[in-house]
């Protein structure tokens, strides 16, 4: 069965997380992804460990499946020439070099548009191609701080905190993938490619969503709420008898059902707690009562009770429980793939579920330069002696 992007060639010049994550999703959808890496070095994320497995970091493994690895030396003119030829025959190029670097190498958008007007050229950078900070190098952590995300993350009386994953990188990768797909669709109508300018900074501001909107409408600077919610009560994590329980009651009907099921029906009629605005106003009175109540049963007991009452509740799972969860397996969010040095590698699956052209796990994350000779032979019709010469001269 073919994928939605079968026949689309993606040239992935990116490294770290945002660009590779975008390219991996395109690969999951059926695109042929050729990952370009520096000979002998490769994507820096290959060394971002521990843990390491089969010579690769787990970090690298998370965002590089469904790709082929080709090493090219951009300090060698023949390496640049091969990259230009690959771009000539590709539909998409993804890069996350500092702004201006590829222009100096003759691999900028204007250079490649001249030889391939249909090319969708996706640049991912810290601050984008415009603005006073466009040339700054950046990492996810710095973006989380500058974008305001850390100012709303953490306990109210604690320091600002980053999110536990590189959320600015992941968000930029997701937005980049959306933009690539939109540009490919537009190209079907216009015949022309275009330059996509995706910034981590922009992406993280967009992800602030309702919290940013609250500020822009009210002028009130938001603070940190920890696991609580500014506008909904109860909507936070509570300590049950054995572990933490999330209670997420979004309307008054759910609150009434919870109170009855929990044996505190009078709370639903209490003027302080009867409606959400009243519960928000009287948060300091209600939360201690809930803490005392919920500590009397285990998480499993509360989950069973809440499920029977149709009240949203859930556990705070550690990763072992997440990947052992039957729902995770049923949704294909844990996959096992053959790997040349690991034997088998376990990876998080894809959330992209298409009924007619499903995503497929075709290739494990490649070893550095694993497909160099195959690609040179297949796409450039080079024989063994010509390929050996490229290796000898340090081109690949």
Secondary structure, 3 states (H helix, E strand, C coil): CCCCCCCCEEEECCCCCHHHHHHHHHHHCCCEEEEEECCCCCCHHHHCCCCEECCEEHHHHCCCCCCEEEECCCCCHHHHHHHHHHHHCCCEEEECCCCCHHHHCCCCHHHHHHHCCCCEEEEEECCCCCCCCCCCCCCHHHHHHHCCHHHHCCCCCCCCCCCCCCHHHHHHHHHHHHHHHHHHHHHHHHCCCEEEEEEHHHHHHHHCHHHHHHHHHHCCCCCCCCCCCCCCCCEEEEECCCCEEEEECCCHHHHHHHHHHCCCHHHHHCCCCCCHHHHHHCHHHHHHHHHHHHCCCCHHHHHHHHHHCCCCEEECCCHHHHHHCHHHHHCCCEEEEEECCCEEEEEECCCCCCCCCCCCCCCCCCCCCCCHHHHHHHHHCCCHHHHHHHHHCCCC
